[in-house]
Amino acid sequence: MSVSDSVEAPVTSAPNAANAPLAGPTEAELDREMSIRVKDVKVDYRTIVNPRANTLRHTITNLGRKSGDRKVRYIHAVRGVSFDVKHGQVLGIIGANGAGKSTMMRAMAGILPPSSGEIVVNGRISVLLALGVGFNGQLSGRDNVVLGSMAAGLTRKQVYERFDQIVEWAELEDVIDLPMKAYSSGMYGRLAFAVSTHLDPDVLLVDEALSTGDAHFRRKSYDKMQELVGQARTIVIVSHGIAAIREMCDDCIWMDKGQIVMRGKPDEVADQYLEFQGVPPAKKSNAADETADEDDDMSMIDDSLNSGDF
């Protein structure tokens, strides 16, 4: 290389290097950096409707035959949804019944495979889809705690190390050895939440599991989730309880007809959602009135909704 080459090369290349755009993270890097990545996910249901197939005899006699009365119906529960959730973030998902919230939650949990798109979740998932789901009413609370925890991936030793903490949190020391069919719905809820949150989850998915609890349960649940957030755990909450979303979440998504309508701060998204539902804004006179108004808002919404979530 000549002297002129060695001097001029840096001069000519410097402007290009300065003006070149900085390369952003690759898809693989984003997959590792984010706690959850939902990428253009679609979930479709295919059902066959035959208006004449309303009797057992018709079903048996026409088994294996093609029928002109059959109609295929496609339900597009989730339509091309994309979003990312950072580590330590608490995301709330709101929307009317049938908006696709629960379907989206089940897809993130790995229970329901998407029709297309991709979902990347980093870490151990703990799922609380409904109060008491997965429990066997014929077994005792003790047996359900052990079996449920081991099904979630814990060893028997790890279960026994956490057992006393779970029972103490659920406040069921006196009835833990009774069959769960004797438990009230509140007992079911406390035990289910205690098991889910004591599995040391990296990602906690909660679907309508807090709306039926009493004030004491909701406060304990909130404190426990705040503890998980302090450990950089990620939480996603699906709920009709706007007050809970406002209080617990730092990010919020509003879904409608399988699509994302809005994402932003919980207060802003909740206000837009309530306005869309035709619910008058809550009065801001004081904290007690605000909470009462929000509860009234949600009762009005729930009363106006008849169909179940997809």
N, C-alpha and C positions, 0 to 999 in steps of 0.2 A: 504494500500500500504506500502511495506517495504521501509527502507531507501535506500537499494541498487536499488530498482526499481525507486525511485524518483530521484536518481542521474543518473542512466544509461539511462533512457528513452530519455532525451534530447540529450545525446551523440550519440546514435544510430540513432536518427531521423534527426539530423542536416544535415549530408551529403546528405541525400535524398532530404531534403527541398531545399538545396543549388543547387543541380544538376537538380531539376525538372524544366522543361521548363515553362516559364511564360504563363499563359493562355491568348490568344488573345481575342479581342472583339467578341461577338456572332453576329449572323446575325441580330438579333433584335437591338442590340446596334449600328451596322453599319448603319442599316436603319434609325436610329434616328440621327446619327452623320453626315451623308452625306446629301447634298441637293438633289441629284438625284442618284439613283442606278438603273442601267439597267442590268438585270441578265438573260443571255442566251435567249435573245429575238429573236423570229422568227416571221416574218410577211409574209404570203403567200396569193396570190390571186388565186381564182379558176374561170376560165372562160370557157364557152362552145362555141365552134366554129362549125358552120354548114355552109359550103361553099355554099349550095344551098338555105339557108334561107336569100335570098337577096331581097325578095319582100313581100309586105304586104299580098298578096293573099296566098303565101306559108305559111306564119306564121299563118294565120287564119285557113286555111284548115288542118294544121297539129298540131293545138293546142291540147295539151294533149297526143299526140301520140309519141311513141318512134321512133327515127330516127337513122338509121345506119350510117348516115353521120355525126352525132354529135361527136365531139372530145373534150375531156376535156383537158384544158391546165392549168398547174400550174405555176404561176410566183412567184419565191422565192425572194421577194424584200429585206428582211433582214434575214440573216442566222446566228443565234446564236451569237448575239452581246452582249458583256458585258463591262460595264465601270462604274466608279463612278465619280461624280462631287462634289467637296467640296463647302461649303458655301463661297461666295465671289469670286468664280473662274469664269473666262471668258473663255469658251471653244468654239473653232471654229471647224466646221466640213466641210471638203472640199472633193471633188471628182467629177468625170465626171458625166454628166447626166446619170440617170439610176443606179447610185451607191447605191441608197437607203437612201440618206440623208434626203429628205423631208418626206419619209415614217417614218424614225426614229423620226423625229421631231414631226410628227403628233401622233405617238404612245406615246411619252413623254407628249404631250399636252392632252392626253386622248381622242383625236378625233378618232383615229383608234386603236381598240383593237388588241393586239398582238395575233398571232396564238398560241404561247406558250411562256413561260418565264414570267418574272415579272418586272414591273417598279414601283419604289417607288419614289415619289416626295414629299418633305416636304415644306409646305407653299403654299401661293397663287400664282397661275400661271397666267401670262399675255402672250398672244400669238399674235405675229405679223407675220402671215404666208405669206402675200403678201400685197403690197400697196393697201389699200382701201378695202380689202376683208371684207365682213360683213356689209358694208355701203349700204344704200338704196339711190340710186341716185335721187329718187323722193322727198325725204325728205331734209330738210335744214341741214346744217352742225350742227347747234345747236341741232336739234332733234336727229341726229345721235350720237352726243357726249353723250347726256343724255341716249338714249336707249342702246348704246353700253356699257357704263359704268355700267348701272344697270344690264345688262345681264351678266357682269363680276362679279357681286356680291356686288356692292356698293349700299348704300341706296341713295334715292333721295337727302337727306341732304348732304351726302358726295360728290355727283356729283356736286351740286351747289357750295360747298366749293372749288372744284378744277376747276370749269368751266373756270373762268377767267385766271387761270394759263395755262390751256390747250390751249385756244384760243390765248393767248399772245405768248406762245412758238411756236405755229404753224404759227404765223404772219398772221392770217386770220380775224382780227377784222372787216375789211370792208366788208367781204363776208360771214360771218358766218351764216347769215340768208337767203342766197341764196340756191336754190336747188343744191345738190351736183353734179347733172348731168352737171352743168355749170362749175364745177371745172376742172382745169388741173390735169394731173397725179401727178405733183409736189405738188399741194394743197392736193390731196388725201393722198399722202404719208406723208406729214407733219402732217396732222390731225390724221391719223391712228397711227403714231409713238407717237404723243403727248398723245393720249388717252391711249395707251398701257403702256407708261412709267409713267404716273401720277396716276396709279391705286395702287401705293405702292406695287408692286409685290415682292414676295420673289424670284421668278424664272421668268426670262424674256426669252422667246423663240422667236428668230428672224430668219425668213427664207427668204432670198433673198430680204429683204425689204430695204436694204441700197444701193444696186448696181445701182439703177436707179436714185438716187437723185443727185442734183448738189453738188458742192464742199461746199457751205455754209450749205446745209442740212446735209451732211456727217459730217462736223465739229461739228455742233450742236448736232447731234446724238451721236457722239463719246464723247463729253463733258457730255451729259446727262447720258450715260452709265457708264462713269467714276464716276459720282456722285452716281449712284446706287451701283457700286462696293465698293465705300467708305462706304456705309451703309451695307456692307456684304451681298449684294444681289448677286444672281447667274445668269449668262447670258450664253445662248448657241446661237451661231450664225452659220447659214448655209449660205454659200456664195461662189460664183465663184470669188469674188474679193479678190485675194491673198493679195493685199496691205492692205485692211481693216482687214483681218485676222492677218497679221503680226503686225499691229499697235494696234489693240484693244484687242487681246487675249493673255493669258498667258499659254494656253495649246491648243493643236490641235490634231484632229483625221482625218486621211485620210481613206475614205471608198471607196471600189471598189467591184462591184458585190455583194452588200449586206453584205460585211464583212469588218472588220477593218484591214487595211494593216499596218498602223503605227500610233503610238501616241507619242507625245513628244513636244518639244518647237516649236512654230509656224514657226520660220525661218528654222529649220532643216526639219520639215515635208513638208513645202511648197517647199523647194529646191528639195527634193526627188520626190514630186508630179510633179513638172514642168519637171524634168528630165525624169520621166516616160512618160509624155505626149509628149516628144520630143521637148520641148521649150528650146531654148538656155538660159543660165543663164544671169540674168540682170547685166549690167555693174555697178560697184560700184564707179564710178568717183565722184559723189556728190549726195546730197539728191534729187535734182530736176530731174537729169537724172535717178536715181533709180526709182522714182515714175513713170516717163514716161515709162521706160522699163517694169515695172510691169504691167502698163495698157496695153502696147502692148502685153505682154505675155498673158494676160487674153483674149484680143480680138482674138488672134490666137487660143486659146483653145475654146472659145465660137463658133467661126466660124466653128470649126471642129466637133462640137457636134450637132447632129440632133434630137435625141430622147429625150423626156421629162423625168424628174425624176419620179421614181415610187412613 
